[in-house]
């Protein structure tokens, strides 16, 4: 960081308000996504290319040693100053490398390459590393936190809600297991996508025209260089790497972000005053409102959803960048520079949600109170199903009418049902267990607890948590 750097001189809220104030996260992201990292990764591609030339005896070994020493000293500021002079970013990097090597070595730097051999390969490499070493670990931390809550609350009865209305009972652990499952799948999607990224060193139109003059087998040169960088080789490329693999990674990141936003939204609603079943831990000195001192706002949950709203549409831009005329146009040159921000926003949100879930407070008493509000009607579904099983052909319609009657009269549904003469013969066939289930709807949770355990065990093992 330059002396006298002021974080609050930055324009992007990501920098001065979000990840930039988290030193650990800023350092982790900076290693792959900062401008320092971008220049470093591009220089690394240039270095590895010359090393492979030397291994193929297309240049002296001394050249590779000189270039290796040179690239370690390259700084973004000097590259940018050179770019200001010549108006080309990659050639600026090449010039600064050449300035540090002998005349004998100068001619081999970037020989036969085009800019996007370096740009695309460096980007795929750093995006893969960022996904592997930052995004996936942060997502796994959140996944572990969700598993702990789900297992702890696997038997905590909660009224289910569909369309914002009371539905059949679940357990809170089961509700959290939904996100264990969905986030687990997205983690695997990110892993698969980052491993599918490929680079290229095939020249200006992708046909290795210039490299055919440099080396007798340019495709082997390309393959070996990329292998040593840890990347696959694109089977076919133009001036750029095909955009689909990068797009798949961005989709995996954004859809993982969507799962986290959905979780945040559910927890935000459960913190509403009239529901109050969970709440985000609040610091002793934390302020919820500038005018209402009693407020404990769901700040993390709202903030994460808001960030998702900003970055989810960015995926659309990457779909637009999928289109490039003929062997390449420049219409993605500016828009693609913002891809690192998607990584940064997701990592920040995953980290913040993990902290919130780790400290999540569950009010089981309030869950019981809310369940009691729905207790009168919860029995409707099991009642209709059991009646149908006993031979009542229009069980659903009968129970629907009884539910309306219970709603109008304020009387318990079962009390009205048991007094209904048309149903007496069916009730006489009910077992004690079936009657007990109707009278104790808190036990009507199906396989919620067992499914929660199954889902948590699966992802603990699958992700080696």
C-alpha positions as CSV (number, residue, x, y, z in Angstrom):
1,X,0.0,0.0,0.0
2,X,1.4,3.4,-0.9
3,X,2.4,5.7,1.9
4,X,-0.4,8.0,2.9
5,X,-3.1,5.9,1.3
6,X,-6.5,6.9,2.4
7,X,-9.2,4.1,2.2
8,X,-11.9,6.8,2.2
9,X,-10.6,8.4,-1.0
10,X,-11.9,5.3,-2.8
11,X,-15.1,5.6,-4.8
12,X,-16.5,2.0,-4.5
13,X,-18.4,1.2,-1.3
14,X,-16.8,-2.3,-1.6
15,X,-13.5,-0.7,-0.8
16,X,-14.2,1.7,2.0
17,X,-17.3,0.2,3.6
18,X,-17.3,-3.5,3.1
19,X,-14.3,-5.8,2.5
20,X,-11.8,-2.9,2.7
21,X,-12.4,-2.5,6.5
22,X,-11.9,-6.2,7.1
23,X,-8.1,-6.6,7.2
24,X,-8.1,-10.4,7.0
25,X,-10.5,-10.5,4.1
26,X,-8.8,-7.6,2.3
27,X,-5.5,-9.4,2.5
28,X,-7.0,-12.7,1.3
29,X,-8.8,-11.1,-1.7
30,X,-5.9,-8.8,-2.5
31,X,-3.6,-11.8,-3.2
32,X,-5.7,-12.7,-6.2
33,X,-8.0,-9.9,-7.2
34,X,-6.1,-6.6,-6.6
35,X,-4.3,-4.7,-9.4
36,X,-1.1,-5.8,-7.8
37,X,-2.2,-9.4,-8.1
38,X,-3.3,-8.9,-11.7
39,X,0.0,-7.5,-12.8
40,X,1.8,-10.2,-10.8
41,X,-0.2,-13.0,-12.5
42,X,0.4,-11.5,-15.9
43,X,4.1,-11.3,-15.3
44,X,4.0,-14.9,-14.1
45,X,2.5,-16.0,-17.4
46,X,5.2,-14.1,-19.3
47,X,7.9,-15.8,-17.1
48,X,6.5,-19.3,-17.5
49,X,6.3,-18.9,-21.2
50,X,10.0,-18.0,-21.5
51,X,10.9,-20.8,-19.1
52,X,9.1,-23.2,-21.5
53,X,10.9,-21.7,-24.5
54,X,14.2,-22.5,-22.7
55,X,13.1,-26.1,-21.9
56,X,12.2,-26.5,-25.5
57,X,15.7,-25.1,-26.4
58,X,14.0,-22.3,-28.3
59,X,16.1,-19.8,-26.2
60,X,19.1,-20.0,-23.9
61,X,18.5,-21.0,-20.3
62,X,20.1,-17.8,-19.2
63,X,17.2,-15.9,-20.8
64,X,14.7,-17.7,-18.6
65,X,16.8,-16.9,-15.5
66,X,17.0,-13.2,-16.4
67,X,13.3,-12.9,-17.0
68,X,12.4,-14.7,-13.8
69,X,14.5,-12.2,-11.8
70,X,13.0,-9.3,-13.7
71,X,9.3,-10.2,-13.2
72,X,9.8,-10.4,-9.4
73,X,10.6,-6.7,-9.4
74,X,7.7,-5.4,-11.5
75,X,5.4,-3.0,-9.8
76,X,1.9,-1.9,-11.1
77,X,2.8,1.8,-10.8
78,X,5.6,1.5,-13.3
79,X,3.4,-0.5,-15.7
80,X,0.7,2.1,-15.5
81,X,3.1,4.9,-16.1
82,X,4.4,3.1,-19.2
83,X,0.8,2.5,-20.3
84,X,0.1,6.2,-20.0
85,X,3.0,6.7,-22.4
86,X,2.2,4.0,-25.0
87,X,-1.5,3.5,-24.4
88,X,-1.4,-0.3,-24.2
89,X,-1.5,-2.2,-20.9
90,X,0.1,-5.5,-21.8
91,X,2.8,-4.0,-24.0
92,X,3.6,-1.7,-21.0
93,X,4.2,-4.8,-18.9
94,X,6.4,-6.3,-21.6
95,X,8.4,-3.1,-21.9
96,X,9.0,-3.0,-18.1
97,X,10.2,-6.6,-18.1
98,X,12.5,-5.9,-21.1
99,X,13.9,-2.9,-19.3
100,X,15.4,-5.2,-16.7
101,X,17.0,-7.9,-19.0
102,X,19.9,-7.9,-21.4
103,X,19.7,-7.1,-25.1
104,X,20.1,-10.9,-25.8
105,X,17.1,-11.7,-23.6
106,X,14.8,-8.8,-24.7
107,X,13.7,-10.5,-28.0
108,X,12.3,-13.5,-26.2
109,X,9.9,-11.7,-23.9
110,X,6.4,-12.1,-25.2
111,X,7.7,-13.5,-28.4
112,X,4.8,-14.7,-30.6
113,X,2.2,-14.0,-28.0
114,X,-0.8,-11.6,-28.1
115,X,-2.1,-9.6,-25.2
116,X,-5.0,-11.8,-24.4
117,X,-2.7,-14.9,-24.2
118,X,-1.5,-13.1,-21.1
119,X,-4.6,-11.4,-19.9
120,X,-7.0,-14.3,-20.3
121,X,-4.6,-16.9,-18.9
122,X,-3.7,-14.7,-16.0
123,X,-7.3,-14.0,-15.2
124,X,-8.4,-17.7,-15.4
125,X,-5.5,-18.6,-13.1
126,X,-6.2,-15.9,-10.5
127,X,-10.0,-16.5,-10.6
128,X,-9.3,-20.2,-10.0
129,X,-7.0,-19.5,-7.1
130,X,-9.4,-16.9,-5.6
131,X,-12.3,-19.4,-5.8
132,X,-10.2,-22.2,-4.3
133,X,-8.4,-20.3,-1.6
134,X,-10.9,-17.6,-0.6
135,X,-14.5,-18.2,-1.8
136,X,-14.8,-21.9,-1.1
137,X,-13.3,-21.7,2.4
138,X,-15.6,-18.8,3.3
139,X,-18.6,-20.7,1.9
140,X,-17.6,-23.8,3.9
141,X,-17.4,-21.8,7.1
142,X,-21.0,-20.7,6.6
143,X,-22.0,-24.2,5.7
144,X,-20.4,-25.5,9.0
145,X,-22.3,-22.8,10.9
146,X,-25.6,-23.8,9.3
147,X,-25.0,-27.5,10.0
148,X,-24.4,-26.7,13.7
149,X,-27.6,-24.8,14.0
150,X,-29.6,-27.3,12.0
151,X,-28.4,-30.2,14.2
152,X,-28.9,-28.3,17.4
153,X,-32.5,-27.3,16.5
154,X,-33.4,-30.5,14.6
155,X,-36.2,-31.3,17.0
156,X,-37.3,-27.7,17.8
157,X,-40.9,-27.5,16.5
158,X,-41.8,-24.5,14.4
159,X,-44.9,-23.7,12.5
160,X,-44.3,-24.0,8.8
161,X,-45.1,-21.1,6.5
162,X,-46.1,-21.1,2.8
163,X,-47.2,-18.0,1.0
164,X,-46.7,-16.1,4.3
165,X,-49.4,-18.2,5.9
166,X,-49.3,-20.8,8.7
167,X,-48.8,-24.3,7.1
168,X,-47.9,-27.7,8.5
169,X,-45.4,-28.0,11.3
170,X,-41.6,-28.4,10.7
171,X,-38.6,-28.1,12.9
172,X,-36.3,-25.1,12.8
173,X,-33.4,-27.5,12.1
174,X,-35.3,-28.7,9.1
175,X,-35.8,-25.1,7.9
176,X,-32.0,-24.5,8.2
177,X,-31.2,-27.9,6.5
178,X,-32.7,-26.4,3.4
179,X,-29.8,-24.0,3.2
180,X,-27.3,-26.7,4.2
181,X,-28.4,-28.6,1.1
182,X,-28.6,-25.7,-1.3
183,X,-25.3,-24.1,-0.2
184,X,-23.6,-27.5,-0.3
185,X,-24.6,-27.9,-3.9
186,X,-23.4,-24.5,-4.8
187,X,-20.0,-25.1,-3.2
188,X,-19.6,-28.2,-5.4
189,X,-20.7,-26.1,-8.4
190,X,-18.0,-23.5,-7.6
191,X,-15.4,-26.3,-7.2
192,X,-16.4,-27.8,-10.6
193,X,-16.4,-24.5,-12.4
194,X,-13.1,-23.3,-11.1
195,X,-11.5,-26.6,-12.2
196,X,-12.9,-26.2,-15.7
197,X,-11.2,-22.9,-16.4
198,X,-8.7,-23.0,-19.2
199,X,-6.0,-20.7,-20.6
200,X,-4.5,-20.2,-24.0
201,X,-1.2,-19.2,-25.7
202,X,-2.3,-19.4,-29.3
203,X,-1.6,-15.9,-30.7
204,X,-3.6,-13.1,-32.3
205,X,-6.4,-15.2,-33.9
206,X,-5.9,-18.4,-32.0
207,X,-4.2,-20.4,-34.8
208,X,-0.6,-20.1,-33.4
209,X,0.5,-18.2,-36.5
210,X,3.4,-16.4,-34.9
211,X,4.3,-19.2,-32.5
212,X,4.7,-21.6,-35.4
213,X,7.7,-19.4,-36.3
214,X,9.1,-19.5,-32.8
215,X,8.7,-23.2,-32.1
216,X,8.2,-26.3,-34.2
217,X,5.3,-27.5,-32.1
218,X,3.4,-24.5,-30.8
219,X,0.5,-26.5,-29.4
220,X,2.9,-28.5,-27.3
221,X,4.6,-25.3,-26.1
222,X,1.2,-23.9,-25.2
223,X,0.1,-27.1,-23.4
224,X,3.3,-27.4,-21.3
225,X,3.4,-23.8,-20.3
226,X,-0.2,-23.9,-19.1
227,X,0.3,-27.2,-17.4
228,X,3.1,-25.7,-15.3
229,X,0.8,-22.8,-14.4
230,X,-1.8,-25.4,-13.3
231,X,-4.3,-24.7,-16.0
232,X,-6.0,-26.7,-18.7
233,X,-5.5,-25.7,-22.3
234,X,-8.5,-24.5,-24.3
235,X,-9.0,-27.0,-27.1
236,X,-9.9,-24.2,-29.4
237,X,-9.4,-20.4,-28.9
238,X,-9.5,-17.3,-30.9
239,X,-7.7,-14.2,-29.6
240,X,-9.5,-15.0,-26.4
241,X,-10.4,-18.0,-24.4
242,X,-14.0,-19.2,-24.9
243,X,-16.1,-17.4,-22.4
244,X,-18.4,-20.3,-21.3
245,X,-16.1,-21.7,-18.5
246,X,-15.7,-18.3,-17.0
247,X,-19.4,-17.7,-17.3
248,X,-20.1,-21.0,-15.5
249,X,-17.9,-19.9,-12.6
250,X,-19.6,-16.5,-12.3
251,X,-23.0,-18.3,-12.4
252,X,-21.9,-20.6,-9.6
253,X,-20.7,-17.6,-7.6
254,X,-23.9,-15.6,-8.2
255,X,-26.2,-18.5,-7.5
256,X,-24.3,-19.2,-4.3
257,X,-24.9,-15.6,-3.4
258,X,-28.6,-16.1,-4.1
259,X,-28.8,-18.9,-1.6
260,X,-27.1,-16.8,1.0
261,X,-29.5,-13.9,0.2
262,X,-32.5,-16.2,0.5
263,X,-31.2,-17.4,3.9
264,X,-30.7,-13.8,5.0
265,X,-34.3,-12.9,3.9
266,X,-35.8,-15.8,5.8
267,X,-33.9,-14.9,9.0
268,X,-34.8,-11.3,8.5
269,X,-38.5,-12.1,8.4
270,X,-38.2,-14.4,11.4
271,X,-36.8,-11.4,13.3
272,X,-39.9,-9.3,12.7
273,X,-41.5,-8.0,16.0
274,X,-44.7,-10.0,15.3
275,X,-42.7,-13.2,14.7
276,X,-39.6,-12.8,16.8
277,X,-38.5,-16.4,16.6
278,X,-34.8,-15.7,15.9
279,X,-32.6,-12.7,16.2
280,X,-29.2,-11.6,15.3
281,X,-26.8,-11.1,18.3
282,X,-26.6,-7.4,19.2
283,X,-23.4,-5.9,20.7
284,X,-23.6,-4.1,24.0
285,X,-22.8,-0.8,22.4
286,X,-24.5,-1.4,19.1
287,X,-27.1,1.1,18.0
288,X,-30.1,0.0,16.0
289,X,-31.7,3.4,15.2
290,X,-30.6,7.0,15.3
291,X,-33.9,8.0,16.9
292,X,-35.5,4.8,18.4
293,X,-33.1,3.5,21.1
294,X,-35.0,0.3,21.6
295,X,-34.4,-1.0,18.0
296,X,-32.5,-4.1,17.3
297,X,-32.5,-4.2,13.5
298,X,-31.5,-7.3,11.4
299,X,-28.6,-5.3,9.9
300,X,-26.6,-8.2,8.6
301,X,-29.5,-10.0,7.0
302,X,-30.7,-6.8,5.3
303,X,-27.2,-5.8,4.2
304,X,-26.4,-9.2,2.7
305,X,-29.7,-9.2,0.7
306,X,-28.9,-5.6,-0.5
307,X,-25.5,-6.6,-1.7
308,X,-27.0,-9.6,-3.6
309,X,-29.4,-7.2,-5.3
310,X,-26.4,-5.1,-6.5
311,X,-24.2,-8.0,-7.7
312,X,-26.8,-10.5,-9.0
313,X,-27.4,-8.4,-12.2
314,X,-23.7,-8.4,-12.9
315,X,-24.1,-11.9,-14.2
316,X,-26.2,-10.5,-17.0
317,X,-23.2,-8.4,-18.1
318,X,-21.1,-11.6,-18.3
319,X,-23.7,-13.2,-20.6
320,X,-23.4,-10.1,-22.8
321,X,-19.6,-10.6,-22.8
322,X,-20.1,-14.1,-24.1
323,X,-20.5,-12.5,-27.5
324,X,-17.4,-11.4,-29.3
325,X,-17.2,-10.7,-33.1
326,X,-15.2,-13.1,-35.2
327,X,-11.8,-13.7,-33.6
328,X,-12.3,-11.0,-31.0
329,X,-13.6,-7.5,-30.4
330,X,-13.0,-5.1,-27.5
331,X,-16.5,-4.8,-26.2
332,X,-15.7,-6.8,-23.1
333,X,-12.5,-5.0,-22.2
334,X,-14.0,-2.6,-19.6
335,X,-16.9,-4.8,-18.3
336,X,-14.8,-7.8,-17.6
337,X,-12.5,-5.8,-15.3
338,X,-15.4,-5.7,-12.7
339,X,-15.5,-9.5,-12.3
340,X,-13.3,-9.4,-9.2
341,X,-16.0,-7.3,-7.5
342,X,-18.4,-10.3,-7.6
343,X,-15.8,-12.4,-5.8
344,X,-15.2,-9.7,-3.2
345,X,-18.9,-9.1,-2.5
346,X,-19.7,-12.8,-2.2
347,X,-16.7,-13.4,0.1
348,X,-17.7,-10.5,2.3
349,X,-21.3,-11.6,2.5
350,X,-20.4,-15.2,3.2
351,X,-18.1,-14.1,6.0
352,X,-20.6,-11.8,7.5
353,X,-23.5,-14.3,7.3
354,X,-21.2,-17.0,8.9
355,X,-20.6,-14.7,11.8
356,X,-24.3,-14.0,12.2
357,X,-25.3,-17.6,12.0
358,X,-22.7,-18.6,14.5
359,X,-24.2,-16.1,16.9
360,X,-27.8,-16.7,15.9
361,X,-30.3,-16.6,18.9
362,X,-33.3,-18.9,18.6
363,X,-36.3,-18.1,20.8
364,X,-37.9,-21.5,21.3
365,X,-40.5,-20.0,23.7
366,X,-41.7,-17.7,20.9
367,X,-41.7,-20.5,18.5
368,X,-44.0,-22.4,20.8
369,X,-46.2,-19.3,21.2
370,X,-46.5,-18.9,17.4
371,X,-47.2,-22.6,17.0
372,X,-50.0,-22.2,19.5
373,X,-51.6,-19.5,17.3
374,X,-51.8,-22.1,14.5
375,X,-52.6,-25.1,16.6
376,X,-56.3,-24.9,16.0
377,X,-55.9,-25.4,12.2
378,X,-52.8,-27.5,12.0
379,X,-54.8,-30.7,12.4
380,X,-56.6,-30.0,9.1
381,X,-54.2,-31.8,6.9
382,X,-53.6,-35.0,8.9
383,X,-57.4,-35.1,9.6
384,X,-58.3,-35.0,5.9
385,X,-55.6,-37.6,5.0
386,X,-56.7,-40.0,7.8
387,X,-60.3,-39.6,6.9
388,X,-59.5,-40.4,3.2
389,X,-57.6,-43.5,4.3
390,X,-60.6,-44.7,6.2
391,X,-62.7,-44.4,3.1
392,X,-64.2,-40.9,3.2
393,X,-64.4,-40.0,-0.5
394,X,-64.7,-36.2,-0.1
395,X,-62.5,-35.9,3.0
396,X,-60.7,-32.7,1.7
397,X,-64.0,-30.9,1.1
398,X,-65.5,-31.9,4.4
399,X,-62.4,-30.8,6.3
400,X,-62.3,-27.5,4.3
401,X,-65.8,-26.7,5.4
402,X,-65.1,-27.7,9.0
403,X,-62.0,-25.4,9.0
404,X,-64.1,-22.5,7.8
405,X,-66.6,-23.2,10.6
406,X,-63.8,-23.3,13.1
407,X,-62.5,-20.0,11.8
408,X,-65.8,-18.3,12.1
409,X,-66.8,-19.7,15.5
410,X,-63.3,-19.6,17.1
411,X,-63.8,-23.2,18.3
412,X,-61.1,-25.8,17.8
413,X,-61.3,-27.7,14.5
414,X,-61.1,-31.1,16.2
415,X,-64.0,-30.3,18.6
416,X,-66.2,-29.4,15.7
417,X,-65.0,-32.4,13.7
418,X,-65.6,-34.9,16.5
419,X,-69.2,-33.6,16.9
420,X,-69.9,-34.0,13.2
421,X,-72.4,-36.9,12.8
422,X,-71.3,-37.7,9.2
423,X,-67.8,-38.4,10.4
424,X,-68.5,-40.5,13.5
425,X,-68.2,-43.8,11.8
426,X,-64.8,-42.9,10.4
427,X,-63.5,-41.7,13.8
428,X,-64.5,-45.0,15.4
429,X,-61.8,-46.6,13.1
430,X,-59.0,-44.2,14.2
431,X,-56.3,-45.8,16.3
432,X,-55.1,-44.3,19.6
433,X,-51.9,-43.3,17.8
434,X,-53.8,-41.5,15.1
435,X,-56.0,-39.7,17.5
436,X,-53.0,-38.7,19.6
437,X,-51.4,-37.2,16.5
438,X,-54.5,-35.1,15.8
439,X,-54.7,-33.9,19.4
440,X,-50.9,-33.2,19.7
441,X,-50.1,-31.5,16.4
442,X,-46.6,-30.6,17.6
443,X,-45.8,-34.2,16.8
444,X,-47.0,-33.9,13.2
445,X,-43.5,-33.1,11.8
446,X,-43.2,-36.0,9.5
447,X,-39.5,-36.9,8.7
448,X,-38.3,-33.3,9.5
449,X,-35.8,-34.4,12.2
450,X,-34.5,-37.5,10.3
451,X,-34.1,-35.5,7.1
452,X,-32.2,-32.8,8.9
453,X,-29.8,-35.3,10.3
454,X,-29.4,-37.0,6.9
455,X,-28.7,-33.8,5.0
456,X,-26.2,-32.6,7.6
457,X,-24.4,-35.9,7.7
458,X,-24.2,-35.9,3.9
459,X,-22.7,-32.5,3.5
460,X,-20.3,-32.9,6.4
461,X,-18.9,-35.9,4.7
462,X,-19.1,-34.6,1.1
463,X,-17.3,-31.3,1.9
464,X,-15.0,-32.8,4.6
465,X,-16.1,-30.3,7.2
